Amino acid sequence: MKFHERMRSLRKEKGMTQKEMAAELGVGYRALQCYEYNERYPDVLGLVAIADYFDISLDYLMGRSDVRERR
């Protein structure tokens, strides 16, 4: 799974809309859409914030691992 697929999947697991998730993460609605539509990536601090919010590893978020837990 790639980053944009993970973002969509994680958001849906929480039962949130794109607008709700954008507000929760402190990003614009259009920015979150771009992440989920594979049009762009968040900056490094944004990636860390997303991983922290979902309590997952960066490797899982970026699709480099299927292990969700942080080490």
NORDA-V104370 format. One record per helix or strand of 3 or more residues. SS is the DSSP state (hx for helix, st for strand). FROM is the first residue (numbers start at 1). LEN is the number of residues. Records with the same first field share a line. If there is no record, write none. Layout:
# NORDA-V104370
SS = FROM-LEN / FROM-LEN
This chain:
# NORDA-V104370
hx = 3-11 / 18-8 / 29-8 / 44-11 / 58-4
